[in-house]
């Protein structure tokens, strides 16, 4: 059975704090010849409380997005939260001891004993916080390395597609045919080809770009392909202005549009239509790409197009489970590719 991240977290919580409780109880056994059921109950109570309180702290950390803070902002928050939980821990232990009739006021309320009783749990919370944040930062660093590796691979694949000799040959032949027939249009086509190649070679290393900039590349690509396919390629763009400033992974829509033309429209004698639509649904950006053709219902492989494989990988690395990517046959002769991305990411 595969251990999920959530299950691994709870296993670490339970095993870690139980080991700490067992260690404390063992020390108590060595120090005292007689250990009562009250002592055992107190040890169990502390283990349960530590598990619950550290989980509460984790929820607050994620809810308040502490991982986005700088070290100067983060350290005071950690120290204060640890101290507060240490104080709560001390007060609850006093209450439990009082209810069980084992509280010795003259001993427990001595300043030095109070201080040690608060700083002890506080140090445990600090140790837990140190482990938790260290794990998180190493995990994010590992994801960053994986993302960079996938980006480099995606860029290379884009270059192979855009600089494919067959693609260049067809594009240049289409442009050459226009030189005498329509010089103005041929100049425009050369500019579009230049823009595509430049974007492929100089794609930004950032994770995200504006949808507006991405669509500029898509429009250049579609204009150039329209020269090649002529009336066999019909283009429809329905991009909501509200989505222009939303950021998305670079070259993602262009890659999926290219995939739709290459594996769909180009295989049809009569050609077909490619439609790109974007809209906002709640906190998500929805991008839908429809193209004429038929999609073979199987898991994306290199044979079905590198664009699908790399799109899935990039979405998983950037958004985790907050985004969705799907491709399916919407009708008998229409393929729907859909991206659902968090708009404020």
Long-range contacts (C-beta under 8 A, 24 or more apart in sequence): 13-51, 13-54, 13-55, 14-51, 17-47, 17-50, 17-51, 17-54, 18-47, 20-47, 20-50, 20-124, 21-46, 21-47, 21-50, 38-100, 38-102, 41-100, 42-93, 42-96, 42-97, 42-100, 45-93, 45-96, 46-89, 46-93, 49-89, 49-92, 50-89, 50-121, 50-124, 53-85, 53-88, 53-89, 53-125, 54-125, 54-128, 57-81, 57-85, 57-125, 57-128, 57-129, 58-132, 61-132, 67-133, 67-136, 67-140, 74-133, 78-126, 78-129, 78-133, 79-126, 81-125, 81-129, 82-122, 82-125, 82-126, 82-129, 83-118, 83-122, 85-121, 85-122, 85-125, 86-118, 86-119, 86-120, 86-121, 86-122, 86-123, 86-124, 86-125, 87-118, 87-122, 89-118, 89-121, 90-114, 90-117, 90-118, 90-121, 93-117, 143-317, 146-317, 147-207, 147-314, 147-317, 147-318, 150-310, 150-313, 150-314, 150-317, 151-205, 151-314, 153-310, 154-251, 154-255, 154-310, 154-314, 155-200, 155-203, 155-251, 157-306, 157-307, 157-310, 158-200, 158-203, 158-251, 158-255, 159-200, 159-201, 161-258, 161-306, 162-196, 162-197, 162-200, 163-197, 163-200, 170-228, 171-224, 171-227, 171-228, 174-224, 174-227, 174-228, 175-227, 178-227, 185-227, 188-223, 189-223, 189-224, 189-227, 192-220, 192-221, 192-223, 192-224, 193-224, 195-220, 196-220, 196-221, 196-224, 199-251, 200-251, 203-250, 203-251, 204-250, 206-250, 207-249, 207-318, 208-247, 208-248, 208-249, 208-250, 208-318, 208-345, 209-247, 209-248, 209-249, 209-250, 210-244, 210-245, 210-246, 210-247, 211-239, 211-243, 211-244, 211-245, 211-246, 211-247, 211-248, 211-253, 211-278, 211-285, 212-244, 212-245, 214-248, 214-250, 214-251, 214-252, 214-253, 214-254, 215-239, 215-244, 215-253, 215-276, 217-251, 217-254, 218-253, 218-254, 218-257, 218-276, 221-254, 221-257, 221-258, 222-257, 222-274, 225-261, 229-261, 229-265, 229-266, 229-271, 231-271, 232-265, 232-268, 232-270, 232-271, 232-272, 233-261, 233-265, 233-271, 233-272, 233-274, 234-271, 234-272, 234-273, 234-274, 235-273, 235-274, 235-275, 236-273, 236-274, 236-275, 236-276, 237-275, 237-276, 237-277, 238-275, 238-276, 238-277, 238-278, 239-276, 239-277, 239-278, 240-278, 240-279, 240-280, 242-279, 242-280, 243-278, 243-279, 243-280, 243-285, 243-343, 246-280, 246-285, 246-341, 246-343, 247-345, 248-285, 248-287, 248-339, 248-341, 249-314, 249-315, 249-318, 252-311, 252-314, 252-339, 253-287, 253-289, 253-339, 255-307, 255-310, 255-311, 256-289, 256-307, 256-308, 256-311, 256-337, 256-339, 257-289, 258-307, 259-305, 259-307, 259-308, 259-337, 260-289, 260-290, 260-291, 260-293, 260-335, 260-337, 261-291, 262-305, 263-293, 263-295, 263-304, 263-305, 264-291, 264-292, 264-293, 264-294, 264-295, 264-335, 265-291, 265-292, 265-293, 267-293, 268-292, 268-293, 272-333, 280-343, 281-340, 283-342, 283-343, 283-344, 284-340, 284-341, 284-342, 284-343, 285-339, 285-340, 285-341, 285-342, 285-343, 286-338, 286-339, 286-340, 287-338, 287-339, 287-341, 288-336, 288-337, 288-338, 288-339, 289-336, 289-337, 289-338, 290-330, 290-334, 290-335, 290-336, 290-337, 291-334, 291-335, 291-337, 292-333, 292-334, 292-335, 293-333, 293-334, 293-335, 294-329, 294-332, 294-333, 294-335, 295-327, 295-328, 295-329, 295-335, 297-328, 297-329, 300-327, 311-339, 315-339, 315-341, 318-345, 319-345
